[in-house]
Structures are given as C-alpha cells and as structure tokens.
Amino acid sequence: MNHVAVVDLGYGDAGKGTVVDWLCATRRVHTVVRFNGGAQAAHNVVLRDGRHHTFAQFGAGTFHPGVGTHLSRHVVVDPLALAAEADHLATVGVPDALDRLTVDGDALLATPYHRAANRAREIARGADRHGSCGLGVGEAVAYGLAHPDDAPRVVDCHHPALLRRRLTTLRDRLTAELGPLDAPPVEDCLPAYTGFADRVAVVDASWLAGALRTGTCVFEGAQGVLLDEWHGFHPYTTWSTTTFANVDSLLAEAGRPGDVTRIGVLRVVTTRHGHGPLVTEDPSLPFADAHNATNPWQGRFRFGHFDAVAHRYALAAAGGVDGLALTHLDLAGPDLRICRRYDTADRLTPGPPGDLDRQAALTARLLRSRPVYDEPPTDWAEAVSAELGAPVVLTSQGPTADDKTPCGPLLAPPALARAA
C-alpha cells in the first residue's frame, strides 16, 4: 500500500479524522491532502493524553511531527478561519502547523462576504432550511461558477490590487442581490489575506506530483457521500464532490492514476447533522455526541439505526472501496438494529451526475420511506461487510488511535512504522 484515500459513506461525522490520525500514527506519512470542502469540515481527533482538536482545514494527521497538509485546488480556503485553527493547534502542542502547510494557488477563497450571503440566504429559507454550516463555502463555489474570471483565489493574495478589485466586485454584486451584508469593509480584510500569503507556501499543481513521489500521502475527504453535490439527496446537500472523483483527478494529473487504496468510513450508528432524509432516525436511541451538538445553522445532530440501504447507495455512488473502516463500535448493543431494506425499496441506484431533478425526486421518496429492521447482528463487522459487499479492514471502539484495530493485511501497519 502506498497512498490512501479516506471518504465518508454516510452523511458526514463518521470518523474520517480519527481514521486519518490512526494512519499517520502507524506509518510514515508525508502529507495529508485535503481534496474537497473547506472550513465547514469538523474532524475530531483525541490523543491518548486527552488533547483534542477539531480539524477543519488542516489535515487530521497534524498532531504527528513532520506530517504536512496540502490544500488542493478543490478546497475552498478560508485564511481567517485557518489562522484561528492554527492558534488553537498551538495551544494543544502543535506550534508549527502553518509551517507544514501548502496551498494550491488556484483554490477559491471563502471571504466574509460569502459567509454573510450564505447566512442571509439560509435565514430567508425559514422552515425550509437546507442545513448549511453558515461558513460561506457553498456561496464561494456558486460565485466561482457564475463569475469564474472574477472569483477571488488564493494566488490573488500575492497581488493586493487585484484582490481589492475582486473583493469589491464580489461585495457589490452580493449586496445588490441580497441587501447590506454583515461583513467588514474590503480595506479591513486585505491585510489578513496578504499576511496569509506571506506566511504560508502558495504552490501550483506540480507540487502535489512531487509529494506523491516523495512519500505516502493520505487523501482526507470532507462531509459524506450522501451529501454529495450530484449524488446526495437534493437540496439537502453540499456544494462539493464528496466521492473519490477529486482524488482520481489529482492522481491522474500527477501521472499516478489509480495509485491509491480507497477506504470508506461508516459508523455503526447512522447519523445526520441538520435537515434532510434520515430514514432510520430513532429519537429513542440513547446516544449523544460530545463533538456534534445542536447549533443554529445545522440544527440537531440526529441518530438512526444502521442504514444498509443508504450506505449501499453511497458505496455505489463512490465507485466502490478497497475496504471499510467501521467506527463507534462501542455504541453497538441491544438497542441498535440494522435496516437492510425500506418499505419502498431494497436498493437505491445512483443516477448520472447533474440530474438534480432526479435527486430531488429521490429525496421526496426517502422522506416517505420507512425502515424495515432486522435483529442486531452478533458480529457487526461481519454483518456490515456482508451487506455492503466490501471487507471491514479497520474497526474502532473509541476516539483515539489506540482504539483502532486493523482487520487483515490491507491496513496492517508496516514493520517500519511499528519499529519507529
């Protein structure tokens, strides 16, 4: 095994961060490559000594000395949030996170104007909110698609006059559409962006090719396949490709197509943060999550029984995996059951990317569906493997790397890492 890609086969929050941390703890990893999403990611890593950090833009392997983070062009970069995250990492013993960071200059910037517009739109939806994180990531992507020649990008931070024009145009367009925005003047924002460009390594696409030749890279996804911009349950989705598609394109551009082990992450409890379908939701389940509380933008953190129908769909939409990482096995018990079929369907079939009318119809169907449950399995890893047709190669009984157990040879730590 060389490079590894980690993708969530649910609605997010399955434990991608803790899996990436374990990979970096058990082998020599050169760089964690973020390949989608932005500052709305929340990947929690807990060390055995109790230190904790919620990774948003930095890779979840950053607790390990020498492991770098690369923000690819598919990430929406928020320099202001990145600085705050670096400050917190310094308080938990990682003072050099920014020194280990590289950013593709072609990545879009998320700005206070995107954030303010995002929140204004979500508030205007009232009871029909989509469950946005309210950080402007989707707004930045939408603006980039509508105005590709004007959209602020990371490389613009090296060119203050150009960035000033693009921020001003952005602010004026959004203000004309939505009214006054709760955001600072452009001149107040510029020093933060130019300071960001002076502090971090802004690189071009060739940088990643060199990193892939130098050592093992772990590709860390954000959110989950069931929230994918094309295959998720529209409109309760993200403006981001959450499958392996971005990984495949980055590897192909670097001259290493297919050079990756694909890992899909799942909880034994199917969860969702915010609005949208969760067919197996059961408010009587006796669970809580210290790292996923109710918040004013996403709403409640919801729990359901294991939804094999939805996860089979995610697996098909993602194009398959080499292995599954099954997390939160410490929650498995007599209260938790498995749903192998709905009253309306045994299987959901992904459609072609771009057909959002089809996805909206699928959403309406799921909102009418009811789960059909089987008894709790005696062996969760065996049951999940059988239902999804893929081997469980890692199990997790808790939040730390020590709570992870590889199953079989695929993710077994190499001898070099064990000896280190």
C-alpha positions as CSV (number, residue, x, y, z in Angstrom):
1,M,0.0,0.0,0.0
2,N,1.2,3.5,-0.8
3,H,-1.3,6.4,-1.0
4,V,-4.6,6.2,0.8
5,A,-7.9,8.0,0.3
6,V,-10.5,8.3,3.1
7,V,-14.1,9.0,2.3
8,D,-17.3,9.0,4.5
9,L,-20.0,6.7,3.2
10,G,-22.7,8.5,5.2
11,Y,-23.9,12.0,5.9
12,G,-20.5,13.0,7.4
13,D,-19.3,12.7,11.0
14,A,-18.4,9.0,10.7
15,G,-14.9,9.4,12.0
16,K,-12.7,10.3,9.0
17,G,-10.4,12.4,11.2
18,T,-9.7,9.7,13.7
19,V,-9.0,7.2,10.8
20,V,-6.6,9.6,9.2
21,D,-4.9,10.2,12.6
22,W,-4.5,6.4,13.0
23,L,-3.0,6.1,9.5
24,C,-0.5,8.8,10.4
25,A,0.3,7.2,13.7
26,T,1.0,3.8,12.3
27,R,3.1,4.6,9.1
28,R,5.4,7.3,7.7
29,V,3.0,9.8,6.1
30,H,4.5,12.7,4.1
31,T,1.3,14.8,3.6
32,V,-2.4,14.8,4.3
33,V,-4.1,16.1,1.1
34,R,-7.5,17.8,1.6
35,F,-9.5,17.3,-1.6
36,N,-12.9,18.9,-1.0
37,G,-14.9,21.1,1.3
38,G,-13.4,23.9,3.4
39,A,-13.7,25.5,6.8
40,Q,-17.0,23.8,7.5
41,A,-15.3,20.4,8.0
42,A,-15.1,19.2,11.6
43,H,-12.9,16.1,12.0
44,N,-12.3,15.4,15.7
45,V,-9.1,13.8,16.9
46,V,-8.4,12.9,20.5
47,L,-5.0,11.8,21.7
48,R,-4.4,9.3,24.5
49,D,-3.3,12.1,26.8
50,G,-6.7,13.9,26.3
51,R,-5.7,16.6,23.9
52,H,-8.3,17.3,21.3
53,H,-8.7,19.3,18.2
54,T,-11.5,19.7,15.6
55,F,-9.7,19.7,12.3
56,A,-11.3,21.9,9.7
57,Q,-8.7,22.9,7.0
58,F,-5.6,21.3,8.5
59,G,-5.2,17.6,7.9
60,A,-6.2,15.3,10.7
61,G,-2.6,14.0,10.9
62,T,-1.2,17.3,12.1
63,F,-0.6,16.1,15.6
64,H,2.2,13.9,14.2
65,P,5.5,15.8,13.8
66,G,6.6,16.3,10.2
67,V,3.2,15.4,8.6
68,G,2.2,18.2,6.2
69,T,-1.1,19.4,5.0
70,H,-1.8,20.3,1.4
71,L,-5.0,22.1,0.4
72,S,-5.7,21.2,-3.2
73,R,-7.5,23.4,-5.7
74,H,-10.7,21.5,-4.8
75,V,-10.7,23.1,-1.3
76,V,-12.4,26.4,-0.6
77,V,-9.8,28.1,1.6
78,D,-10.7,30.5,4.4
79,P,-7.5,32.2,5.6
80,L,-9.2,33.9,8.6
81,A,-10.6,30.6,9.9
82,L,-7.2,28.9,9.1
83,A,-5.4,31.4,11.3
84,A,-7.8,30.7,14.2
85,E,-7.4,27.0,13.8
86,A,-3.6,27.3,13.8
87,D,-3.9,29.3,17.0
88,H,-5.8,26.5,18.7
89,L,-3.4,23.9,17.5
90,A,-0.6,25.9,19.1
91,T,-2.4,25.7,22.5
92,V,-2.6,21.9,22.2
93,G,1.1,21.4,21.4
94,V,1.4,22.0,17.6
95,P,3.1,25.4,17.1
96,D,4.3,24.7,13.5
97,A,1.1,23.8,11.7
98,L,1.4,26.7,9.3
99,D,5.0,25.8,8.6
100,R,3.8,22.4,7.3
101,L,1.0,23.8,5.1
102,T,1.0,24.2,1.3
103,V,-2.0,25.7,-0.6
104,D,-2.7,25.4,-4.3
105,G,-2.9,29.0,-5.6
106,D,-5.9,28.1,-7.8
107,A,-8.1,27.2,-4.8
108,L,-11.1,29.5,-4.3
109,L,-11.1,31.9,-1.3
110,A,-14.0,32.0,1.2
111,T,-14.5,35.6,2.4
112,P,-16.7,37.4,5.0
113,Y,-18.9,38.4,2.0
114,H,-19.6,34.8,1.1
115,R,-20.3,33.9,4.7
116,A,-22.7,36.8,5.2
117,A,-24.5,35.9,1.9
118,N,-24.7,32.3,2.9
119,R,-26.3,33.1,6.2
120,A,-28.7,35.6,4.7
121,R,-30.0,33.0,2.2
122,E,-30.3,30.3,4.9
123,I,-32.3,32.6,7.2
124,A,-34.6,33.6,4.3
125,R,-35.5,29.9,3.8
126,G,-37.2,29.8,7.2
127,A,-38.6,26.4,8.0
128,D,-37.2,25.1,4.7
129,R,-33.5,25.5,5.6
130,H,-31.0,23.2,3.9
131,G,-28.8,22.7,7.0
132,S,-25.9,24.8,5.9
133,C,-22.9,25.3,8.2
134,G,-23.2,29.1,7.5
135,L,-19.5,29.5,6.6
136,G,-19.8,30.6,3.0
137,V,-18.2,27.5,1.4
138,G,-21.1,26.8,-1.0
139,E,-21.5,30.5,-1.7
140,A,-17.9,30.7,-2.8
141,V,-18.3,27.8,-5.1
142,A,-21.5,29.2,-6.6
143,Y,-19.9,32.6,-7.2
144,G,-16.9,30.9,-8.8
145,L,-19.2,29.0,-11.2
146,A,-21.1,32.2,-12.0
147,H,-18.2,34.5,-12.3
148,P,-15.0,32.4,-12.9
149,D,-12.9,35.3,-14.1
150,D,-13.7,37.5,-11.0
151,A,-13.8,34.9,-8.2
152,P,-11.1,35.5,-5.6
153,R,-8.5,32.8,-5.4
154,V,-5.6,32.0,-3.1
155,V,-2.9,33.2,-5.6
156,D,-4.6,36.7,-5.6
157,C,-3.4,37.2,-2.0
158,H,0.0,37.9,-3.5
159,H,-1.5,40.7,-5.6
160,P,-3.3,43.2,-3.3
161,A,-4.6,45.5,-6.1
162,L,-6.2,42.6,-8.0
163,L,-7.6,41.1,-4.8
164,R,-9.0,44.5,-3.8
165,R,-10.9,44.8,-7.1
166,R,-12.2,41.2,-6.9
167,L,-13.4,41.6,-3.3
168,T,-15.0,44.9,-4.1
169,T,-16.8,43.4,-7.1
170,L,-17.9,40.4,-5.0
171,R,-19.2,42.6,-2.2
172,D,-21.1,44.9,-4.6
173,R,-22.7,42.0,-6.5
174,L,-23.9,40.2,-3.4
175,T,-25.1,43.5,-1.8
176,A,-27.1,44.3,-5.0
177,E,-28.7,40.9,-4.8
178,L,-29.3,40.5,-1.0
179,G,-29.1,44.0,0.5
180,P,-26.5,45.2,3.0
181,L,-24.2,42.4,4.2
182,D,-22.9,41.9,7.8
183,A,-19.3,42.0,6.8
184,P,-16.3,44.3,7.2
185,P,-15.0,46.8,4.6
186,V,-12.7,45.5,1.9
187,E,-9.8,47.5,3.2
188,D,-10.1,45.9,6.6
189,C,-9.9,42.4,5.0
190,L,-6.9,43.0,2.8
191,P,-4.1,42.8,5.5
192,A,-5.3,39.4,6.6
193,Y,-5.1,38.0,3.1
194,T,-1.7,39.5,2.2
195,G,-0.4,38.3,5.6
196,F,-1.7,34.8,4.8
197,A,0.2,34.8,1.5
198,D,3.4,35.9,3.3
199,R,3.0,33.2,5.9
200,V,2.2,30.0,4.0
201,A,3.6,28.3,0.9
202,V,1.3,29.0,-2.0
203,V,2.2,26.5,-4.7
204,D,1.0,25.3,-8.2
205,A,-0.4,22.0,-9.2
206,S,3.1,20.5,-9.8
207,W,3.8,20.5,-6.0
208,L,1.5,17.5,-5.4
209,A,3.2,15.4,-8.0
210,G,6.4,15.9,-6.2
211,A,4.9,15.0,-2.8
212,L,3.4,11.8,-4.3
213,R,6.8,10.7,-5.5
214,T,8.4,11.6,-2.1
215,G,6.3,9.6,0.3
216,T,3.0,8.2,1.3
217,C,0.1,10.7,1.1
218,V,-3.3,10.3,2.8
219,F,-6.2,12.0,0.9
220,E,-8.7,13.2,3.5
221,G,-12.3,13.9,2.4
222,A,-14.8,16.2,4.0
223,Q,-18.5,15.6,4.7
224,G,-20.1,12.4,3.3
225,V,-21.1,10.8,0.0
226,L,-24.8,11.1,1.0
227,L,-24.3,14.9,0.9
228,D,-22.5,14.9,-2.5
229,E,-23.4,17.8,-4.8
230,W,-24.5,15.4,-7.5
231,H,-25.4,12.1,-5.8
232,G,-26.7,13.4,-2.4
233,F,-30.4,13.9,-1.6
234,H,-31.0,17.3,-3.1
235,P,-31.5,20.0,-1.9
236,Y,-30.0,18.9,1.5
237,T,-26.5,18.6,0.0
238,T,-23.1,20.3,-0.1
239,W,-21.5,22.3,-3.0
240,S,-18.7,19.8,-3.0
241,T,-17.8,16.5,-4.6
242,T,-17.5,14.1,-1.7
243,T,-16.8,10.9,-3.6
244,F,-13.3,9.8,-4.7
245,A,-13.7,11.7,-8.0
246,N,-11.4,14.6,-7.0
247,V,-8.8,12.2,-5.7
248,D,-8.8,10.4,-9.1
249,S,-8.4,13.6,-11.0
250,L,-5.5,14.8,-8.8
251,L,-3.7,11.5,-9.2
252,A,-4.2,11.4,-12.9
253,E,-2.9,15.0,-13.3
254,A,0.2,13.9,-11.2
255,G,0.8,10.9,-13.6
256,R,-0.2,8.4,-10.9
257,P,-3.8,7.3,-11.9
258,G,-5.2,4.6,-9.6
259,D,-2.3,4.7,-7.2
260,V,-4.4,4.7,-4.1
261,T,-6.1,2.4,-1.6
262,R,-9.7,3.5,-1.2
263,I,-11.2,3.4,2.4
264,G,-14.8,4.1,3.1
265,V,-15.7,5.1,6.7
266,L,-19.0,4.3,8.5
267,R,-20.5,4.5,11.9
268,V,-22.5,1.5,13.3
269,V,-25.0,4.3,14.1
270,T,-26.2,6.2,11.0
271,T,-26.2,9.9,11.9
272,R,-27.0,13.2,10.2
273,H,-26.4,16.8,11.2
274,G,-29.2,19.1,10.0
275,H,-32.2,18.7,7.7
276,G,-32.9,16.1,5.1
277,P,-33.7,12.4,4.9
278,L,-32.6,10.0,7.7
279,V,-34.8,7.0,7.1
280,T,-33.7,5.1,10.2
281,E,-33.9,8.1,12.6
282,D,-34.9,7.0,16.1
283,P,-35.1,9.6,18.8
284,S,-35.3,6.9,21.5
285,L,-31.8,5.7,20.8
286,P,-29.8,6.6,24.0
287,F,-26.9,8.3,22.2
288,A,-25.2,11.7,22.4
289,D,-22.1,13.1,20.7
290,A,-19.9,15.5,22.7
291,H,-18.4,16.8,19.4
292,N,-21.6,17.3,17.5
293,A,-24.0,19.5,19.4
294,T,-27.1,21.2,18.1
295,N,-26.2,24.6,16.5
296,P,-28.2,27.4,15.0
297,W,-27.1,26.7,11.4
298,Q,-27.1,22.9,11.1
299,G,-29.8,22.1,13.7
300,R,-29.9,18.9,15.7
301,F,-27.4,16.0,15.5
302,R,-29.7,13.1,14.7
303,F,-29.2,9.4,15.3
304,G,-30.6,6.3,13.5
305,H,-30.1,2.6,13.2
306,F,-27.5,1.3,10.7
307,D,-29.0,2.1,7.3
308,A,-27.5,-0.5,4.9
309,V,-29.8,0.7,2.1
310,A,-28.4,4.3,2.2
311,H,-24.8,3.1,2.7
312,R,-25.0,0.6,-0.3
313,Y,-26.2,3.6,-2.4
314,A,-23.2,5.7,-1.2
315,L,-20.8,2.9,-1.9
316,A,-22.1,2.6,-5.5
317,A,-22.1,6.4,-6.0
318,A,-18.4,6.5,-4.8
319,G,-17.4,3.7,-7.2
320,G,-16.5,1.2,-4.6
321,V,-13.8,0.8,-2.0
322,D,-10.9,-1.5,-1.2
323,G,-12.0,-1.7,2.4
324,L,-14.3,-0.3,5.1
325,A,-13.4,1.4,8.4
326,L,-16.2,0.7,10.9
327,T,-16.3,3.2,13.8
328,H,-18.2,3.7,17.1
329,L,-18.5,0.0,17.8
330,D,-18.5,0.9,21.5
331,L,-22.2,2.0,20.8
332,A,-23.3,-1.3,19.4
333,G,-25.7,-3.0,21.8
334,P,-29.2,-4.4,22.1
335,D,-30.8,-1.1,21.3
336,L,-29.1,-0.8,17.9
337,R,-30.6,-2.6,14.9
338,I,-29.8,-2.9,11.2
339,C,-32.0,-1.8,8.3
340,R,-31.4,-3.9,5.2
341,R,-34.5,-2.6,3.3
342,Y,-37.2,0.1,3.3
343,D,-40.9,-0.5,2.9
344,T,-40.5,1.2,-0.6
345,A,-37.2,-0.3,-1.8
346,D,-34.4,-2.8,-1.2
347,R,-31.9,-0.8,-3.2
348,L,-31.3,2.7,-4.4
349,T,-29.5,3.3,-7.7
350,P,-27.2,6.3,-8.3
351,G,-28.1,8.4,-11.4
352,P,-25.8,10.4,-13.7
353,P,-24.1,13.5,-12.2
354,G,-26.0,16.7,-12.8
355,D,-29.6,15.4,-12.8
356,L,-30.8,17.3,-9.7
357,D,-34.5,16.8,-10.5
358,R,-33.9,13.1,-10.2
359,Q,-32.1,13.6,-6.9
360,A,-34.9,15.8,-5.6
361,A,-37.4,13.1,-6.5
362,L,-35.3,10.5,-4.7
363,T,-35.3,12.8,-1.7
364,A,-39.1,13.0,-1.7
365,R,-39.2,9.2,-1.9
366,L,-36.9,8.8,1.0
367,L,-38.9,11.2,3.1
368,R,-41.9,8.9,2.6
369,S,-39.9,5.7,3.3
370,R,-40.0,3.7,6.5
371,P,-37.3,1.3,7.6
372,V,-37.7,-2.5,8.0
373,Y,-35.5,-3.7,10.8
374,D,-33.7,-7.0,11.5
375,E,-32.4,-8.1,14.8
376,P,-29.0,-6.7,16.0
377,P,-26.2,-8.7,14.4
378,T,-23.9,-10.7,16.7
379,D,-20.9,-9.6,14.7
380,W,-21.3,-6.0,13.4
381,A,-18.1,-6.1,11.2
382,E,-19.2,-9.3,9.6
383,A,-22.8,-8.1,9.0
384,V,-21.7,-4.7,7.5
385,S,-19.2,-6.5,5.2
386,A,-21.9,-8.9,4.0
387,E,-24.5,-6.1,3.4
388,L,-22.1,-3.8,1.5
389,G,-20.0,-6.4,-0.2
390,A,-16.7,-5.0,0.9
391,P,-14.4,-6.1,3.7
392,V,-14.1,-4.3,7.0
393,V,-10.4,-3.6,7.3
394,L,-10.4,-1.4,10.4
395,T,-12.6,-1.2,13.5
396,S,-12.8,1.5,16.1
397,Q,-14.1,1.2,19.7
398,G,-13.3,4.8,20.7
399,P,-11.9,8.1,19.7
400,T,-8.1,7.6,20.0
401,A,-5.6,5.7,17.7
402,D,-5.2,3.1,20.4
403,D,-8.9,2.2,20.0
404,K,-8.4,1.1,16.3
405,T,-7.8,-2.5,15.2
406,P,-6.8,-3.4,11.7
407,C,-8.6,-6.5,10.3
408,G,-6.5,-8.4,7.8
409,P,-3.4,-7.2,5.9
410,L,-4.7,-4.2,3.9
411,L,-4.2,-1.6,6.6
412,A,-1.8,-3.5,8.9
413,P,0.9,-1.1,10.0
414,P,4.1,-1.7,8.1
415,A,7.1,-3.0,10.1
416,L,8.9,0.3,9.6
417,A,6.1,2.2,11.4
418,R,5.9,-0.4,14.2
419,A,9.6,-0.1,14.8
420,A,9.7,3.7,14.8
